[in-house]
């Protein structure tokens, strides 16, 4: 078995301790944040950036929600005598 600082047994112990400390719900987010931090650190060292432009999905969701709200408001609006056909 390797006797270096990152032997498989050491990594297993670190993962178990992280699971106990953070819990199963926060562990994926912590790993994601750690990975993003390491990626940003590497990019700042090398001077390159491999980031993709942010997705436009939140803006589309906001517009869709506004459209649904407008539709609900139009459904609740009273009908006048001129509009009833």
Secondary structure, 3 states (H helix, E strand, C coil): CCCCCCCHHHHHHHHHHHHHHHCCCCHHHHHHHHHHHHHHHHHHHHCCCCCCCCCCHHHHHHHHHHHHHHHHHHHHCCCCCCCCC
